[in-house]
Amino acid sequence: MNLFDVIGPIMVGPSSSHTAGAVKIGNVCAKLLNEKIARADIFLHGSFLATGKGHGTDKALVAGLMGMKVDDPDIPHSFEIAKEQDFHYSFQGIDLGDAHPNSVKITLEGISGKHLDVVACSVGGGRITVCEIDGLSANFSGDYPTLIVHNIDQPGHVAEVTSLLQHKSVNIATMQLYRSGRGGNAVMVLELDQELPRESIGWLEHLEGVVKVTYYSPMEEV
């Protein structure tokens, strides 16, 4: 067990789940969009909605979306910094059903018009889970480089993706497959041991039957 699993992350408090986890969620969402954010609409669920304001969850989410990390001393001042940077955001409540109580849905619009919907939760100790991307299951931690491929459910796509990773000498840490139904929408979520070159993502995007490719790198800056 890692020492930080016991004592928690180095962070700006007061809460590892409501503050540090929220910063990480915002940061992961910004990296998934992979372009400057024009607008963020933030929907708080459960405990995030009920007690988040007192724990600074709202400020933490905005801080993460602007690229701050969990130990950034400017987290408590994120609203003022957002105003200075003309960063537009809104907060609302939402009922996400039986989702984890520390959950949030974030809808992002990039400067090019690109849209991204993410549902994520903070599970304690600064750890998070990305639960959905654009309405499809995802379920990854944000601790590893992660490749998400949305495709039509048809034979060959898994083999194409894994063959690419083998060619680039990238090892798969975890792999999950989801689909809405046979022949419908499907998604592959692959957590990787190494970073995937950006040009490989462009190659995947041009494959027949691939609808969307999203890549998350924990090393890249927002």
PyMOL CGO cylinders between C-alpha atoms (Angstrom):
from pymol import cmd
from pymol.cgo import CYLINDER

trace = [
    CYLINDER, 0.00, 0.00, 0.00, 1.25, 3.47, -0.88, 0.3, 1, 1, 1, 1, 1, 1,
    CYLINDER, 1.25, 3.47, -0.88, 1.85, 5.82, 2.06, 0.3, 1, 1, 1, 1, 1, 1,
    CYLINDER, 1.85, 5.82, 2.06, -0.43, 8.41, 0.44, 0.3, 1, 1, 1, 1, 1, 1,
    CYLINDER, -0.43, 8.41, 0.44, -3.29, 5.88, 0.52, 0.3, 1, 1, 1, 1, 1, 1,
    CYLINDER, -3.29, 5.88, 0.52, -3.05, 6.11, 4.31, 0.3, 1, 1, 1, 1, 1, 1,
    CYLINDER, -3.05, 6.11, 4.31, -2.31, 9.79, 5.03, 0.3, 1, 1, 1, 1, 1, 1,
    CYLINDER, -2.31, 9.79, 5.03, -3.91, 11.25, 1.91, 0.3, 1, 1, 1, 1, 1, 1,
    CYLINDER, -3.91, 11.25, 1.91, -2.46, 13.57, -0.76, 0.3, 1, 1, 1, 1, 1, 1,
    CYLINDER, -2.46, 13.57, -0.76, -0.45, 16.76, -0.27, 0.3, 1, 1, 1, 1, 1, 1,
    CYLINDER, -0.45, 16.76, -0.27, -3.24, 19.23, -0.84, 0.3, 1, 1, 1, 1, 1, 1,
    CYLINDER, -3.24, 19.23, -0.84, -5.03, 22.45, -0.04, 0.3, 1, 1, 1, 1, 1, 1,
    CYLINDER, -5.03, 22.45, -0.04, -7.93, 21.44, 2.24, 0.3, 1, 1, 1, 1, 1, 1,
    CYLINDER, -7.93, 21.44, 2.24, -10.16, 21.17, 4.03, 0.3, 1, 1, 1, 1, 1, 1,
    CYLINDER, -10.16, 21.17, 4.03, -11.27, 17.81, 2.58, 0.3, 1, 1, 1, 1, 1, 1,
    CYLINDER, -11.27, 17.81, 2.58, -9.49, 15.19, 0.48, 0.3, 1, 1, 1, 1, 1, 1,
    CYLINDER, -9.49, 15.19, 0.48, -12.80, 14.04, -1.00, 0.3, 1, 1, 1, 1, 1, 1,
    CYLINDER, -12.80, 14.04, -1.00, -14.62, 17.36, -1.39, 0.3, 1, 1, 1, 1, 1, 1,
    CYLINDER, -14.62, 17.36, -1.39, -11.62, 19.57, -2.19, 0.3, 1, 1, 1, 1, 1, 1,
    CYLINDER, -11.62, 19.57, -2.19, -8.61, 17.61, -3.50, 0.3, 1, 1, 1, 1, 1, 1,
    CYLINDER, -8.61, 17.61, -3.50, -10.82, 15.13, -5.37, 0.3, 1, 1, 1, 1, 1, 1,
    CYLINDER, -10.82, 15.13, -5.37, -12.80, 17.99, -6.89, 0.3, 1, 1, 1, 1, 1, 1,
    CYLINDER, -12.80, 17.99, -6.89, -9.62, 19.71, -8.11, 0.3, 1, 1, 1, 1, 1, 1,
    CYLINDER, -9.62, 19.71, -8.11, -8.51, 16.47, -9.75, 0.3, 1, 1, 1, 1, 1, 1,
    CYLINDER, -8.51, 16.47, -9.75, -11.91, 15.99, -11.42, 0.3, 1, 1, 1, 1, 1, 1,
    CYLINDER, -11.91, 15.99, -11.42, -11.74, 19.49, -12.91, 0.3, 1, 1, 1, 1, 1, 1,
    CYLINDER, -11.74, 19.49, -12.91, -8.17, 18.95, -14.06, 0.3, 1, 1, 1, 1, 1, 1,
    CYLINDER, -8.17, 18.95, -14.06, -8.97, 15.62, -15.72, 0.3, 1, 1, 1, 1, 1, 1,
    CYLINDER, -8.97, 15.62, -15.72, -12.00, 17.11, -17.51, 0.3, 1, 1, 1, 1, 1, 1,
    CYLINDER, -12.00, 17.11, -17.51, -9.92, 19.99, -18.88, 0.3, 1, 1, 1, 1, 1, 1,
    CYLINDER, -9.92, 19.99, -18.88, -7.30, 17.57, -20.19, 0.3, 1, 1, 1, 1, 1, 1,
    CYLINDER, -7.30, 17.57, -20.19, -9.95, 15.37, -21.78, 0.3, 1, 1, 1, 1, 1, 1,
    CYLINDER, -9.95, 15.37, -21.78, -11.33, 18.38, -23.70, 0.3, 1, 1, 1, 1, 1, 1,
    CYLINDER, -11.33, 18.38, -23.70, -7.76, 19.13, -24.86, 0.3, 1, 1, 1, 1, 1, 1,
    CYLINDER, -7.76, 19.13, -24.86, -8.40, 22.74, -25.82, 0.3, 1, 1, 1, 1, 1, 1,
    CYLINDER, -8.40, 22.74, -25.82, -9.07, 26.05, -24.12, 0.3, 1, 1, 1, 1, 1, 1,
    CYLINDER, -9.07, 26.05, -24.12, -12.43, 26.02, -22.32, 0.3, 1, 1, 1, 1, 1, 1,
    CYLINDER, -12.43, 26.02, -22.32, -14.94, 28.63, -23.46, 0.3, 1, 1, 1, 1, 1, 1,
    CYLINDER, -14.94, 28.63, -23.46, -17.61, 27.66, -20.91, 0.3, 1, 1, 1, 1, 1, 1,
    CYLINDER, -17.61, 27.66, -20.91, -18.14, 25.13, -18.12, 0.3, 1, 1, 1, 1, 1, 1,
    CYLINDER, -18.14, 25.13, -18.12, -21.56, 24.16, -16.72, 0.3, 1, 1, 1, 1, 1, 1,
    CYLINDER, -21.56, 24.16, -16.72, -21.16, 22.28, -13.45, 0.3, 1, 1, 1, 1, 1, 1,
    CYLINDER, -21.16, 22.28, -13.45, -23.94, 20.14, -11.93, 0.3, 1, 1, 1, 1, 1, 1,
    CYLINDER, -23.94, 20.14, -11.93, -23.45, 19.01, -8.33, 0.3, 1, 1, 1, 1, 1, 1,
    CYLINDER, -23.45, 19.01, -8.33, -25.01, 15.82, -6.96, 0.3, 1, 1, 1, 1, 1, 1,
    CYLINDER, -25.01, 15.82, -6.96, -25.53, 14.39, -3.49, 0.3, 1, 1, 1, 1, 1, 1,
    CYLINDER, -25.53, 14.39, -3.49, -22.99, 15.41, -0.86, 0.3, 1, 1, 1, 1, 1, 1,
    CYLINDER, -22.99, 15.41, -0.86, -21.19, 17.64, -3.36, 0.3, 1, 1, 1, 1, 1, 1,
    CYLINDER, -21.19, 17.64, -3.36, -24.42, 19.62, -3.60, 0.3, 1, 1, 1, 1, 1, 1,
    CYLINDER, -24.42, 19.62, -3.60, -25.40, 19.48, 0.07, 0.3, 1, 1, 1, 1, 1, 1,
    CYLINDER, -25.40, 19.48, 0.07, -22.06, 20.24, 1.77, 0.3, 1, 1, 1, 1, 1, 1,
    CYLINDER, -22.06, 20.24, 1.77, -19.70, 21.11, -1.07, 0.3, 1, 1, 1, 1, 1, 1,
    CYLINDER, -19.70, 21.11, -1.07, -19.84, 24.86, -0.63, 0.3, 1, 1, 1, 1, 1, 1,
    CYLINDER, -19.84, 24.86, -0.63, -18.58, 24.61, 2.94, 0.3, 1, 1, 1, 1, 1, 1,
    CYLINDER, -18.58, 24.61, 2.94, -15.72, 22.37, 1.82, 0.3, 1, 1, 1, 1, 1, 1,
    CYLINDER, -15.72, 22.37, 1.82, -14.82, 24.60, -1.13, 0.3, 1, 1, 1, 1, 1, 1,
    CYLINDER, -14.82, 24.60, -1.13, -15.88, 22.00, -3.72, 0.3, 1, 1, 1, 1, 1, 1,
    CYLINDER, -15.88, 22.00, -3.72, -17.14, 24.70, -6.08, 0.3, 1, 1, 1, 1, 1, 1,
    CYLINDER, -17.14, 24.70, -6.08, -13.87, 26.64, -5.95, 0.3, 1, 1, 1, 1, 1, 1,
    CYLINDER, -13.87, 26.64, -5.95, -11.90, 23.41, -6.25, 0.3, 1, 1, 1, 1, 1, 1,
    CYLINDER, -11.90, 23.41, -6.25, -13.71, 22.32, -9.43, 0.3, 1, 1, 1, 1, 1, 1,
    CYLINDER, -13.71, 22.32, -9.43, -13.15, 25.70, -11.08, 0.3, 1, 1, 1, 1, 1, 1,
    CYLINDER, -13.15, 25.70, -11.08, -9.50, 25.61, -9.99, 0.3, 1, 1, 1, 1, 1, 1,
    CYLINDER, -9.50, 25.61, -9.99, -9.02, 22.19, -11.58, 0.3, 1, 1, 1, 1, 1, 1,
    CYLINDER, -9.02, 22.19, -11.58, -10.68, 23.28, -14.81, 0.3, 1, 1, 1, 1, 1, 1,
    CYLINDER, -10.68, 23.28, -14.81, -8.19, 26.15, -15.00, 0.3, 1, 1, 1, 1, 1, 1,
    CYLINDER, -8.19, 26.15, -15.00, -5.29, 23.72, -14.59, 0.3, 1, 1, 1, 1, 1, 1,
    CYLINDER, -5.29, 23.72, -14.59, -4.48, 24.04, -10.90, 0.3, 1, 1, 1, 1, 1, 1,
    CYLINDER, -4.48, 24.04, -10.90, -3.26, 20.99, -9.01, 0.3, 1, 1, 1, 1, 1, 1,
    CYLINDER, -3.26, 20.99, -9.01, -4.39, 19.75, -5.60, 0.3, 1, 1, 1, 1, 1, 1,
    CYLINDER, -4.39, 19.75, -5.60, -1.59, 21.55, -3.72, 0.3, 1, 1, 1, 1, 1, 1,
    CYLINDER, -1.59, 21.55, -3.72, -1.98, 24.94, -5.44, 0.3, 1, 1, 1, 1, 1, 1,
    CYLINDER, -1.98, 24.94, -5.44, -2.34, 27.72, -2.82, 0.3, 1, 1, 1, 1, 1, 1,
    CYLINDER, -2.34, 27.72, -2.82, -4.52, 29.71, -5.23, 0.3, 1, 1, 1, 1, 1, 1,
    CYLINDER, -4.52, 29.71, -5.23, -7.40, 27.16, -5.06, 0.3, 1, 1, 1, 1, 1, 1,
    CYLINDER, -7.40, 27.16, -5.06, -9.39, 29.24, -2.52, 0.3, 1, 1, 1, 1, 1, 1,
    CYLINDER, -9.39, 29.24, -2.52, -9.11, 32.23, -4.88, 0.3, 1, 1, 1, 1, 1, 1,
    CYLINDER, -9.11, 32.23, -4.88, -10.16, 30.41, -8.05, 0.3, 1, 1, 1, 1, 1, 1,
    CYLINDER, -10.16, 30.41, -8.05, -13.36, 32.46, -8.52, 0.3, 1, 1, 1, 1, 1, 1,
    CYLINDER, -13.36, 32.46, -8.52, -11.39, 35.71, -8.51, 0.3, 1, 1, 1, 1, 1, 1,
    CYLINDER, -11.39, 35.71, -8.51, -8.78, 34.28, -10.87, 0.3, 1, 1, 1, 1, 1, 1,
    CYLINDER, -8.78, 34.28, -10.87, -11.52, 32.97, -13.19, 0.3, 1, 1, 1, 1, 1, 1,
    CYLINDER, -11.52, 32.97, -13.19, -13.02, 36.45, -13.35, 0.3, 1, 1, 1, 1, 1, 1,
    CYLINDER, -13.02, 36.45, -13.35, -9.63, 37.96, -14.20, 0.3, 1, 1, 1, 1, 1, 1,
    CYLINDER, -9.63, 37.96, -14.20, -9.13, 35.36, -16.95, 0.3, 1, 1, 1, 1, 1, 1,
    CYLINDER, -9.13, 35.36, -16.95, -12.69, 35.75, -18.30, 0.3, 1, 1, 1, 1, 1, 1,
    CYLINDER, -12.69, 35.75, -18.30, -13.35, 32.08, -17.53, 0.3, 1, 1, 1, 1, 1, 1,
    CYLINDER, -13.35, 32.08, -17.53, -17.12, 31.45, -17.72, 0.3, 1, 1, 1, 1, 1, 1,
    CYLINDER, -17.12, 31.45, -17.72, -18.83, 28.84, -15.54, 0.3, 1, 1, 1, 1, 1, 1,
    CYLINDER, -18.83, 28.84, -15.54, -22.14, 28.11, -13.83, 0.3, 1, 1, 1, 1, 1, 1,
    CYLINDER, -22.14, 28.11, -13.83, -23.31, 25.86, -10.97, 0.3, 1, 1, 1, 1, 1, 1,
    CYLINDER, -23.31, 25.86, -10.97, -26.57, 23.96, -10.63, 0.3, 1, 1, 1, 1, 1, 1,
    CYLINDER, -26.57, 23.96, -10.63, -27.88, 21.01, -8.65, 0.3, 1, 1, 1, 1, 1, 1,
    CYLINDER, -27.88, 21.01, -8.65, -28.70, 17.68, -10.28, 0.3, 1, 1, 1, 1, 1, 1,
    CYLINDER, -28.70, 17.68, -10.28, -29.99, 14.26, -9.30, 0.3, 1, 1, 1, 1, 1, 1,
    CYLINDER, -29.99, 14.26, -9.30, -27.78, 11.59, -10.87, 0.3, 1, 1, 1, 1, 1, 1,
    CYLINDER, -27.78, 11.59, -10.87, -29.81, 8.73, -9.39, 0.3, 1, 1, 1, 1, 1, 1,
    CYLINDER, -29.81, 8.73, -9.39, -27.77, 6.08, -7.62, 0.3, 1, 1, 1, 1, 1, 1,
    CYLINDER, -27.77, 6.08, -7.62, -24.43, 7.71, -8.47, 0.3, 1, 1, 1, 1, 1, 1,
    CYLINDER, -24.43, 7.71, -8.47, -21.77, 8.07, -5.76, 0.3, 1, 1, 1, 1, 1, 1,
    CYLINDER, -21.77, 8.07, -5.76, -22.76, 10.92, -3.37, 0.3, 1, 1, 1, 1, 1, 1,
    CYLINDER, -22.76, 10.92, -3.37, -19.61, 12.89, -4.25, 0.3, 1, 1, 1, 1, 1, 1,
    CYLINDER, -19.61, 12.89, -4.25, -20.48, 13.13, -7.93, 0.3, 1, 1, 1, 1, 1, 1,
    CYLINDER, -20.48, 13.13, -7.93, -20.55, 15.92, -10.48, 0.3, 1, 1, 1, 1, 1, 1,
    CYLINDER, -20.55, 15.92, -10.48, -21.52, 16.28, -14.10, 0.3, 1, 1, 1, 1, 1, 1,
    CYLINDER, -21.52, 16.28, -14.10, -19.44, 18.78, -16.05, 0.3, 1, 1, 1, 1, 1, 1,
    CYLINDER, -19.44, 18.78, -16.05, -20.40, 20.02, -19.51, 0.3, 1, 1, 1, 1, 1, 1,
    CYLINDER, -20.40, 20.02, -19.51, -17.59, 21.77, -21.34, 0.3, 1, 1, 1, 1, 1, 1,
    CYLINDER, -17.59, 21.77, -21.34, -17.50, 23.81, -24.52, 0.3, 1, 1, 1, 1, 1, 1,
    CYLINDER, -17.50, 23.81, -24.52, -14.15, 24.55, -26.11, 0.3, 1, 1, 1, 1, 1, 1,
    CYLINDER, -14.15, 24.55, -26.11, -13.17, 27.62, -28.11, 0.3, 1, 1, 1, 1, 1, 1,
    CYLINDER, -13.17, 27.62, -28.11, -13.56, 25.62, -31.34, 0.3, 1, 1, 1, 1, 1, 1,
    CYLINDER, -13.56, 25.62, -31.34, -17.12, 24.60, -30.40, 0.3, 1, 1, 1, 1, 1, 1,
    CYLINDER, -17.12, 24.60, -30.40, -16.03, 21.14, -29.22, 0.3, 1, 1, 1, 1, 1, 1,
    CYLINDER, -16.03, 21.14, -29.22, -18.30, 19.71, -26.50, 0.3, 1, 1, 1, 1, 1, 1,
    CYLINDER, -18.30, 19.71, -26.50, -17.60, 17.23, -23.72, 0.3, 1, 1, 1, 1, 1, 1,
    CYLINDER, -17.60, 17.23, -23.72, -19.89, 15.80, -21.01, 0.3, 1, 1, 1, 1, 1, 1,
    CYLINDER, -19.89, 15.80, -21.01, -18.23, 14.05, -18.06, 0.3, 1, 1, 1, 1, 1, 1,
    CYLINDER, -18.23, 14.05, -18.06, -19.70, 12.45, -14.94, 0.3, 1, 1, 1, 1, 1, 1,
    CYLINDER, -19.70, 12.45, -14.94, -17.09, 11.81, -12.25, 0.3, 1, 1, 1, 1, 1, 1,
    CYLINDER, -17.09, 11.81, -12.25, -16.96, 11.16, -8.52, 0.3, 1, 1, 1, 1, 1, 1,
    CYLINDER, -16.96, 11.16, -8.52, -14.50, 11.63, -5.69, 0.3, 1, 1, 1, 1, 1, 1,
    CYLINDER, -14.50, 11.63, -5.69, -14.08, 8.37, -3.80, 0.3, 1, 1, 1, 1, 1, 1,
    CYLINDER, -14.08, 8.37, -3.80, -11.89, 9.57, -0.90, 0.3, 1, 1, 1, 1, 1, 1,
    CYLINDER, -11.89, 9.57, -0.90, -8.24, 10.27, -0.23, 0.3, 1, 1, 1, 1, 1, 1,
    CYLINDER, -8.24, 10.27, -0.23, -8.00, 12.50, -3.30, 0.3, 1, 1, 1, 1, 1, 1,
    CYLINDER, -8.00, 12.50, -3.30, -8.86, 9.58, -5.59, 0.3, 1, 1, 1, 1, 1, 1,
    CYLINDER, -8.86, 9.58, -5.59, -11.49, 9.90, -8.30, 0.3, 1, 1, 1, 1, 1, 1,
    CYLINDER, -11.49, 9.90, -8.30, -13.37, 7.82, -10.85, 0.3, 1, 1, 1, 1, 1, 1,
    CYLINDER, -13.37, 7.82, -10.85, -14.45, 9.12, -14.24, 0.3, 1, 1, 1, 1, 1, 1,
    CYLINDER, -14.45, 9.12, -14.24, -17.79, 7.35, -14.64, 0.3, 1, 1, 1, 1, 1, 1,
    CYLINDER, -17.79, 7.35, -14.64, -19.13, 8.54, -17.99, 0.3, 1, 1, 1, 1, 1, 1,
    CYLINDER, -19.13, 8.54, -17.99, -17.94, 10.43, -21.04, 0.3, 1, 1, 1, 1, 1, 1,
    CYLINDER, -17.94, 10.43, -21.04, -20.58, 11.80, -23.40, 0.3, 1, 1, 1, 1, 1, 1,
    CYLINDER, -20.58, 11.80, -23.40, -23.23, 9.52, -21.90, 0.3, 1, 1, 1, 1, 1, 1,
    CYLINDER, -23.23, 9.52, -21.90, -21.24, 6.27, -22.24, 0.3, 1, 1, 1, 1, 1, 1,
    CYLINDER, -21.24, 6.27, -22.24, -19.61, 4.33, -19.40, 0.3, 1, 1, 1, 1, 1, 1,
    CYLINDER, -19.61, 4.33, -19.40, -15.93, 5.00, -18.81, 0.3, 1, 1, 1, 1, 1, 1,
    CYLINDER, -15.93, 5.00, -18.81, -14.77, 4.01, -15.28, 0.3, 1, 1, 1, 1, 1, 1,
    CYLINDER, -14.77, 4.01, -15.28, -11.12, 5.06, -14.99, 0.3, 1, 1, 1, 1, 1, 1,
    CYLINDER, -11.12, 5.06, -14.99, -9.06, 6.68, -12.26, 0.3, 1, 1, 1, 1, 1, 1,
    CYLINDER, -9.06, 6.68, -12.26, -7.10, 9.46, -13.93, 0.3, 1, 1, 1, 1, 1, 1,
    CYLINDER, -7.10, 9.46, -13.93, -3.86, 8.01, -12.54, 0.3, 1, 1, 1, 1, 1, 1,
    CYLINDER, -3.86, 8.01, -12.54, -2.67, 6.51, -15.85, 0.3, 1, 1, 1, 1, 1, 1,
    CYLINDER, -2.67, 6.51, -15.85, -2.56, 7.63, -19.49, 0.3, 1, 1, 1, 1, 1, 1,
    CYLINDER, -2.56, 7.63, -19.49, -6.02, 6.62, -20.71, 0.3, 1, 1, 1, 1, 1, 1,
    CYLINDER, -6.02, 6.62, -20.71, -7.35, 6.01, -24.21, 0.3, 1, 1, 1, 1, 1, 1,
    CYLINDER, -7.35, 6.01, -24.21, -11.13, 6.09, -24.76, 0.3, 1, 1, 1, 1, 1, 1,
    CYLINDER, -11.13, 6.09, -24.76, -12.41, 4.95, -28.15, 0.3, 1, 1, 1, 1, 1, 1,
    CYLINDER, -12.41, 4.95, -28.15, -16.09, 5.36, -29.07, 0.3, 1, 1, 1, 1, 1, 1,
    CYLINDER, -16.09, 5.36, -29.07, -16.99, 3.15, -32.00, 0.3, 1, 1, 1, 1, 1, 1,
    CYLINDER, -16.99, 3.15, -32.00, -19.78, 1.23, -33.70, 0.3, 1, 1, 1, 1, 1, 1,
    CYLINDER, -19.78, 1.23, -33.70, -20.04, -2.27, -32.23, 0.3, 1, 1, 1, 1, 1, 1,
    CYLINDER, -20.04, -2.27, -32.23, -18.61, -4.38, -35.03, 0.3, 1, 1, 1, 1, 1, 1,
    CYLINDER, -18.61, -4.38, -35.03, -15.78, -6.93, -35.34, 0.3, 1, 1, 1, 1, 1, 1,
    CYLINDER, -15.78, -6.93, -35.34, -12.17, -5.76, -35.61, 0.3, 1, 1, 1, 1, 1, 1,
    CYLINDER, -12.17, -5.76, -35.61, -12.02, -2.54, -33.62, 0.3, 1, 1, 1, 1, 1, 1,
    CYLINDER, -12.02, -2.54, -33.62, -10.48, -4.04, -30.49, 0.3, 1, 1, 1, 1, 1, 1,
    CYLINDER, -10.48, -4.04, -30.49, -7.84, -5.78, -32.60, 0.3, 1, 1, 1, 1, 1, 1,
    CYLINDER, -7.84, -5.78, -32.60, -7.01, -2.54, -34.45, 0.3, 1, 1, 1, 1, 1, 1,
    CYLINDER, -7.01, -2.54, -34.45, -6.53, -0.61, -31.22, 0.3, 1, 1, 1, 1, 1, 1,
    CYLINDER, -6.53, -0.61, -31.22, -4.47, -3.27, -29.46, 0.3, 1, 1, 1, 1, 1, 1,
    CYLINDER, -4.47, -3.27, -29.46, -2.32, -3.79, -32.57, 0.3, 1, 1, 1, 1, 1, 1,
    CYLINDER, -2.32, -3.79, -32.57, -1.56, -0.07, -32.64, 0.3, 1, 1, 1, 1, 1, 1,
    CYLINDER, -1.56, -0.07, -32.64, -0.52, -0.15, -28.98, 0.3, 1, 1, 1, 1, 1, 1,
    CYLINDER, -0.52, -0.15, -28.98, 1.70, -3.16, -29.63, 0.3, 1, 1, 1, 1, 1, 1,
    CYLINDER, 1.70, -3.16, -29.63, 3.32, -1.38, -32.58, 0.3, 1, 1, 1, 1, 1, 1,
    CYLINDER, 3.32, -1.38, -32.58, 4.05, 1.65, -30.36, 0.3, 1, 1, 1, 1, 1, 1,
    CYLINDER, 4.05, 1.65, -30.36, 5.35, -0.59, -27.51, 0.3, 1, 1, 1, 1, 1, 1,
    CYLINDER, 5.35, -0.59, -27.51, 2.63, 0.67, -25.17, 0.3, 1, 1, 1, 1, 1, 1,
    CYLINDER, 2.63, 0.67, -25.17, 1.47, -1.81, -22.52, 0.3, 1, 1, 1, 1, 1, 1,
    CYLINDER, 1.47, -1.81, -22.52, -2.15, -2.02, -21.36, 0.3, 1, 1, 1, 1, 1, 1,
    CYLINDER, -2.15, -2.02, -21.36, -2.67, -1.75, -17.59, 0.3, 1, 1, 1, 1, 1, 1,
    CYLINDER, -2.67, -1.75, -17.59, -6.46, -2.24, -17.66, 0.3, 1, 1, 1, 1, 1, 1,
    CYLINDER, -6.46, -2.24, -17.66, -9.01, -2.60, -20.44, 0.3, 1, 1, 1, 1, 1, 1,
    CYLINDER, -9.01, -2.60, -20.44, -12.80, -2.29, -20.28, 0.3, 1, 1, 1, 1, 1, 1,
    CYLINDER, -12.80, -2.29, -20.28, -15.39, -2.75, -23.02, 0.3, 1, 1, 1, 1, 1, 1,
    CYLINDER, -15.39, -2.75, -23.02, -18.95, -1.40, -22.97, 0.3, 1, 1, 1, 1, 1, 1,
    CYLINDER, -18.95, -1.40, -22.97, -21.75, -1.32, -25.52, 0.3, 1, 1, 1, 1, 1, 1,
    CYLINDER, -21.75, -1.32, -25.52, -25.32, -0.09, -25.63, 0.3, 1, 1, 1, 1, 1, 1,
    CYLINDER, -25.32, -0.09, -25.63, -26.39, -3.21, -27.55, 0.3, 1, 1, 1, 1, 1, 1,
    CYLINDER, -26.39, -3.21, -27.55, -25.26, -5.52, -30.32, 0.3, 1, 1, 1, 1, 1, 1,
    CYLINDER, -25.26, -5.52, -30.32, -24.36, -3.42, -33.35, 0.3, 1, 1, 1, 1, 1, 1,
    CYLINDER, -24.36, -3.42, -33.35, -24.94, -0.18, -31.40, 0.3, 1, 1, 1, 1, 1, 1,
    CYLINDER, -24.94, -0.18, -31.40, -22.60, 2.27, -29.72, 0.3, 1, 1, 1, 1, 1, 1,
    CYLINDER, -22.60, 2.27, -29.72, -19.56, 0.83, -27.97, 0.3, 1, 1, 1, 1, 1, 1,
    CYLINDER, -19.56, 0.83, -27.97, -16.63, 2.20, -26.02, 0.3, 1, 1, 1, 1, 1, 1,
    CYLINDER, -16.63, 2.20, -26.02, -13.17, 0.92, -25.16, 0.3, 1, 1, 1, 1, 1, 1,
    CYLINDER, -13.17, 0.92, -25.16, -11.40, 2.32, -22.09, 0.3, 1, 1, 1, 1, 1, 1,
    CYLINDER, -11.40, 2.32, -22.09, -7.71, 1.45, -21.86, 0.3, 1, 1, 1, 1, 1, 1,
    CYLINDER, -7.71, 1.45, -21.86, -5.43, 2.60, -19.04, 0.3, 1, 1, 1, 1, 1, 1,
    CYLINDER, -5.43, 2.60, -19.04, -1.83, 2.47, -20.27, 0.3, 1, 1, 1, 1, 1, 1,
    CYLINDER, -1.83, 2.47, -20.27, 1.60, 2.07, -18.72, 0.3, 1, 1, 1, 1, 1, 1,
    CYLINDER, 1.60, 2.07, -18.72, 3.17, 4.50, -21.20, 0.3, 1, 1, 1, 1, 1, 1,
    CYLINDER, 3.17, 4.50, -21.20, 2.08, 7.67, -22.97, 0.3, 1, 1, 1, 1, 1, 1,
    CYLINDER, 2.08, 7.67, -22.97, 0.57, 7.22, -26.43, 0.3, 1, 1, 1, 1, 1, 1,
    CYLINDER, 0.57, 7.22, -26.43, 1.93, 9.54, -29.18, 0.3, 1, 1, 1, 1, 1, 1,
    CYLINDER, 1.93, 9.54, -29.18, -0.65, 12.10, -30.26, 0.3, 1, 1, 1, 1, 1, 1,
    CYLINDER, -0.65, 12.10, -30.26, -0.26, 11.14, -33.94, 0.3, 1, 1, 1, 1, 1, 1,
    CYLINDER, -0.26, 11.14, -33.94, -1.54, 7.66, -33.06, 0.3, 1, 1, 1, 1, 1, 1,
    CYLINDER, -1.54, 7.66, -33.06, -4.78, 9.21, -31.85, 0.3, 1, 1, 1, 1, 1, 1,
    CYLINDER, -4.78, 9.21, -31.85, -5.23, 10.91, -35.21, 0.3, 1, 1, 1, 1, 1, 1,
    CYLINDER, -5.23, 10.91, -35.21, -4.75, 7.55, -36.95, 0.3, 1, 1, 1, 1, 1, 1,
    CYLINDER, -4.75, 7.55, -36.95, -7.44, 5.96, -34.77, 0.3, 1, 1, 1, 1, 1, 1,
    CYLINDER, -7.44, 5.96, -34.77, -9.86, 8.80, -35.48, 0.3, 1, 1, 1, 1, 1, 1,
    CYLINDER, -9.86, 8.80, -35.48, -9.78, 8.02, -39.21, 0.3, 1, 1, 1, 1, 1, 1,
    CYLINDER, -9.78, 8.02, -39.21, -10.64, 4.33, -38.85, 0.3, 1, 1, 1, 1, 1, 1,
    CYLINDER, -10.64, 4.33, -38.85, -13.99, 3.34, -40.33, 0.3, 1, 1, 1, 1, 1, 1,
    CYLINDER, -13.99, 3.34, -40.33, -16.56, 2.86, -37.58, 0.3, 1, 1, 1, 1, 1, 1,
    CYLINDER, -16.56, 2.86, -37.58, -14.70, 4.94, -35.00, 0.3, 1, 1, 1, 1, 1, 1,
    CYLINDER, -14.70, 4.94, -35.00, -16.93, 7.79, -33.81, 0.3, 1, 1, 1, 1, 1, 1,
    CYLINDER, -16.93, 7.79, -33.81, -14.67, 9.60, -31.35, 0.3, 1, 1, 1, 1, 1, 1,
    CYLINDER, -14.67, 9.60, -31.35, -11.28, 9.17, -29.69, 0.3, 1, 1, 1, 1, 1, 1,
    CYLINDER, -11.28, 9.17, -29.69, -10.45, 10.84, -26.38, 0.3, 1, 1, 1, 1, 1, 1,
    CYLINDER, -10.45, 10.84, -26.38, -7.05, 10.69, -24.71, 0.3, 1, 1, 1, 1, 1, 1,
    CYLINDER, -7.05, 10.69, -24.71, -6.07, 11.67, -21.18, 0.3, 1, 1, 1, 1, 1, 1,
    CYLINDER, -6.07, 11.67, -21.18, -2.46, 12.25, -20.17, 0.3, 1, 1, 1, 1, 1, 1,
    CYLINDER, -2.46, 12.25, -20.17, -1.68, 12.86, -16.49, 0.3, 1, 1, 1, 1, 1, 1,
    CYLINDER, -1.68, 12.86, -16.49, 1.66, 14.39, -17.53, 0.3, 1, 1, 1, 1, 1, 1,
    CYLINDER, 1.66, 14.39, -17.53, 0.36, 17.11, -19.84, 0.3, 1, 1, 1, 1, 1, 1,
    CYLINDER, 0.36, 17.11, -19.84, -0.43, 20.55, -18.50, 0.3, 1, 1, 1, 1, 1, 1,
    CYLINDER, -0.43, 20.55, -18.50, -3.88, 22.07, -19.01, 0.3, 1, 1, 1, 1, 1, 1,
]
cmd.load_cgo(trace, "trace")
